């Protein structure tokens, strides 16, 4: 195979992996997601429990990531640890996360810090969550406190992770666009009983897709960006979005176009003026006349029965650039697979697509693989294997997969060892 002699990627391009606090730290007991996992009638396949104990093992984990030859680590800090009760900020937890970021710096890794990755404090959920008019100011206050305490160790700030995911979940019936529907959901009824509120009141970040939630999330994001810049004007700030190409099956052209607008395009446009927008893509979405449909018969699938389509990230980047005109950052990209050779093929084709975007003049700042480790995957539990490093949860032993070494080699050559070629 012939490779390009020089890289299309700039010298400043970042190559990294990502995690999220709740998915790797363990025992995030003050978060709303922990509550949802552990109530009667939960939709979660299993609770997160100890996860992979990254909270205590971060030093060895970060050193392992750096040893692969990667140059960045995207991680999140946990609001429910830092502010476990409204207005009560934990100096110990702030110091902990500062130590984590300092460890990244000591290991030569740039930090992409997500301030909210799906999980919120239980107290926020109990007062209306992401439909409450108070949430934007409360979120901005929290973000300001984090940047005050550790902003000097942050290279990029992501305000929130995938605020548009809820609308994609609504299309597949996993959540609802109507608050009143929460009263019919057994899991929401159990959480509401635990908190002494009505189920319709529970606007959880992942599981609420009302237009009120859209307004609150957008206001919270903008307030957070302003809060970050008020303290560190030079710290690039943006949010990260689900990016998915929407493919029409026969008769599905109108439904696919409507989904593209609701789930992606309006969020891309709202990113205009930010310092960057993170794009997070795994596959493409097929739509028929009545909504989402399965991929065509015979296509290669991943462990999650999603279409194996690495070119989705290229298509998402181009769509985001067309709609936002904002610099882009691949903040998540990968597949769930027990077949690591499949993951290596995915990485090569995905990076090639990113390279074509860069070659065409689209400003892409970095490529981040999801995920660093096999970890807790929300309602799906520990079944899906997205990591380039496996974890034995009985012993907490980490094992580097061949795909981790492969990604490290791509980072070391700055993408020059991947054949860019033309779009498929």
N, C-alpha and C positions, 0 to 999 in steps of 0.2 A: 504494500500500500504506500502510495506517495503522499508525503506530508509537505506542508508549506515550509519553506526554508526559514522564514521569519514569521513571528506571530502577528496576527491582526489585533491582538489585545494590547492595550497600552500597559506600560510598566507599572502603573498605579492600580491595575485591575486586581481585585481581591478574589481569592479562591478559598472557600470555607465550607463549614458544616453548621447545622443549626440544632438547637434543642429548645424546649420550653420548660419553664420551671416546674409546672404541675406534672409534666410527663416524665420527668427524670429525678426530681428532688426527693420525693416521698413525704408522706405525712403532712400534707398541706391542709391541715384540719380546719383552718379558719376561712377556707374558700367556699364559694357557693357550689362549685363542682364536686368537692368532697361530700357535701350534703346530698346532692343529687345522686351520687354514686351509692350512698349508704342507706338511703331510705327504702322502706318497703315499696314494692312495685317499681323499682328503678329499671330504666331501659339499658343501663350499663351492663355489659356482659360480666364484668368483675370490677372490684374497687381498685384504685391505684396503689393503696397500701404503702409499702416502703419504696415502691418504684425501683430505681437503680441506685438509690442513696447518693445521688450526685451532690446533695446538700453537704454531705460530709466528705465525699470522695472527689470533689472538684479539682483538687490539685493534681492528682494522678490523671484524671480525665483530660484536663487541659494540656498537661504535658504530653499525653498520648496523641491528642489532636495535632499539636504543634510538631511532634516527631514525624508525622506523615508528610510534612512539607507544605502544609496549608498555611495560609496567611491571615485568616480571619475566623472568628467564632461569633455566630449569632446566638444570643441567649436572652432569656427574659428575667426580669426581677419581679417578685411576687407582691402585688399590692396587699393581699390579705395577710402576708407576714409583716410587711412594713407598717401598715396601718390596720392592726387587727380589730380595733374599735374606732368608731368615728372620732377623728381629731387626736387619737393617741398614736404617735409615731414611735416605733421601736428603735432606739439608738443601737441596740444589739444587732437587729436585722440589717439596718443601714450599714453598720460596720462590716457585717458578714458579706454583703454584696459588694462593698468597696474592696474587700479582700479578694473576692472572686475576680473582679475586674483588674486588680493589680496583678493577680496571677496571670491573667491573659497578657498583660503588658510585659511581665517578666519573661514570658515564653515567646515574645515576639509576635503576638496575634493582635490584629485590629479588632475592636469590639463593635458589634452591631447590637444595640441593646433595645429589646422590646419592652416597653413599659406596661403593656397589658396584653397577655396572650390567653385570651378566652376566659380566664378566671377572675372573679371579683370577690371582694370581702362579703361574707354573709350579711353583714349589717347593711351593705348597699342594696343587696337583693331584697332585704326585708323592708326597705323604704321605697321600693318601686323600681330598683335596678335601672335598666337602660331605657325606661320610659319616663323616669323622674326628671322634672325640670332642674333639680339640684345637681344632677350627675355631672354635667359639663364642668361646673365650677369645682366640684369636689375632685374630679379627675385631674383637672389642671393644677389644683393645689398639691395633690400627691406627686404629679410629675415634676413640679417645681422643687419639691423637697428632695426628690431623688437626684435631680441635676445639681442642686446646691451641694449635696453631700458627695457626689461622685462624678459629676459632669466632666471633670478634668481627665477622667479615665475612659470616657466614651468617645468613640469615633463617629458613630451614627446613632441617631435616636429614632426608633420606630414607635409611634404613639400607641398604636393598637394593631392587633393581628387579625386579618381577614374580617373586617366588619361587614362585608357583603356575603359571607358564607351562609348566613341564616336564610337568605332568599333562595340560594341554591338548594338548601335542605328543604325549604318549603315546597319547591318544585317536585321533590321526590317523596313528599309526604312525611318527612321526618320532623317537621315543625309546622307552625301555622302563621298565616298573615293576620289572623284575628285573635285578639286577646281573649275573647270569650271562649275560644276553643280550648284554652288551657284547663278550663273547669272539667272537660271531658277526659283529660289525660290522667291516668292513675298516678304516674310519677309526680306530676305537678300537684295533684291533690295531696300526696304524701308530704311533699316539701312544704306546701301551704299549711298543712296541719302542724308540722314541726315549728313553723315560724309564727303561727297564729294569725295568718292573713288569708285573703281569698286567692285562689289559684290564678285568677285573671290578673292579679297584681304582680305576678312574678315574671318580669321581663328580663330573663337571663340572656347574657350576651350572645350565646350560640343558638338559643332556642326561641328567639322572638324575632319575627319578621314583619312587624307592623310599620306603617309609614311614620308613626311617632318615634319608633326606634331609629329609623333612618335619620330623622331630624336631630335626635339627641346625640347619636354617634357622630354625626358630622360636626355639630356644635362642640362636642367634647374634643374631637380631633383638632379643630381649629384653635380652641382655647389652649390645648396642650402644646401645640406648636408655638403659639405666642408665649407661653410660660417658659418653654425651653429657650427660646431666643432672647427673652428678657434677661436670662441669666448667662447664657452662652450664645451670643449672636452668631458665632462661627461654627456651631455644632449643627451639621445637617440633620434636618428633621422631616419625617414623612410618615405615612402609614403603609401597611402591606395589605395587598388585595388578592383574593382568588382571581386568577386569570384563566379562563377556559375558552378555547375556540368552540363555537356552537355550530354543529353540523346538522343540516336538515335531512332527515329521512324523507321518503316520498310523502308529500302533503304536509310536511312540517315546516315549511319555509317561514310562515308567519309566526308560528310559535317559537321557533329558534330566534328570530329577530327580536321578538318581545323579551325573551329571556336574556339575550345579549344586552339589551338596554337596561333592564331592571337589575341584573346581577352585576354587570361589569361596566358598561359605558358611562352610566351616570356617576359611578364612583371614580372612574378615570378622569372625567371632566372636573369633578370636585377636587382632584389632586393638583390641578393647575395652580401654579404659584408656590407649591411646596418645593423643598430642596431636592426631593427624589420621591419616587413611589416604588415600593417593593412589589414584585410580581411573583405569585406562587401558583405553579401549574404542575399537574400530574398527568392529565390526559385531556381528551376532548369530550364534549357532551353532545350526544345525539338526541334530536327531538323529532317526534312525529306530530301529527295534528292535535293530539290531546296532551302532549307534554313529553317528558323524557322517555326514551326507549333504549333497549339494549343495543350494543354495537352490532354491526352486521355479523352474520354467522361466518365462522372460519377465521376471523382475525385473531392475532396473538393477544392473549390476555395476561394480566398480572395476577398476583395472589388475591387481590380484592375484586377480581373479575372485571377490572377496568381495561379498556383497550390499551395495548402497548403502543404508544404513539409519542415518541420522544420529541417530535417536531412541534408538539403543542406549545412548548415554551417559546419557540421562535414566533409562532403565530400570535401568541398572547402579547409578547413584547411589541410586535408591530402594531397591534390594535391599541395597546396602551399608549404608545408614542403618538399615534394618529389622533387620539382623543384628548390627551393631556398636554403634550408638548413638554413633558417634565422628564428630567433624567431618571433612568430606570435602574433597578437593582434586582437581580434574581435572588430573592430571599428564601425561597423554598423550591426545590425541584427534585423529583426522585420517584421511586416505585416501591410498592410492597412486593417483596419476592423472596422466596426461599432459594431461588436459583441465582447465585451471585454472578454467574456469567451473563444472565439476562440483564442484571443491573449494570455491568460493565458496558454492554452494548447500548443500554439506555444512556449512560453518561456520555459515551462518545458521540452519539447522534444528537443529544441535547446540547452539548457544548458546541458542536459544529453549527447548530442553528443559532446559538447566541453569537458565535463568531461571524455568521453571515450578517446579523443585525449590526454588529460593530463595524464590519467592513462597509456596510451601506450608510454609515454615518450616524446611526442611532446611538445616543450616549448611554451605554450600559456600564455600571460601576463595578459589578462583581457578580460572581456565580456562587450560590450557596446550595449545597446538597442537603435535602432532608432524607435521613437525619444522621446525626453523629452516631447514635446508638439505637439498637432495637429497644423501644420504650413503650410506655402506655399510650395507646391510640384511642383515647376518649371512649365512646360507647362500644368500640370494638375490643377494648381491653388490650391484652398483650399478644393477641394473635398475629396481627399484621407485622411483617418484618421489613421496616423501612431503613434500618441502620446499615452503615458501612462497618460498624463494630458491633459484634454480638455481646450479649450479657447473659450470663447464667444467674438467674435471680435467686437461686438457692445459695450460691457461693459469692455472688456479685463479681465473679471473674469476667474480665473483658477479653475478647478475642478479636484481633484485627482480621477482617475479611479481605480477600484479594481485591475487592472493589475499592477498599480504602487505600491500598497501595497504588491502585490504578489512578484514583483521583489525585493522590499525592504526586504521581508522576506528571499528570496534566498540569498541576499547579507549578511544579518545578520547571517545566518547559514553557510556562505561561501560555499554554494552549497551542504552541507551535507543533506539538506532536499529534495533534488531531487534524484529520483531513477535513477542511471546511467544505469544499465542493459547492455544488449548487443545491438549491432547495429541491426536495423530493416532489 
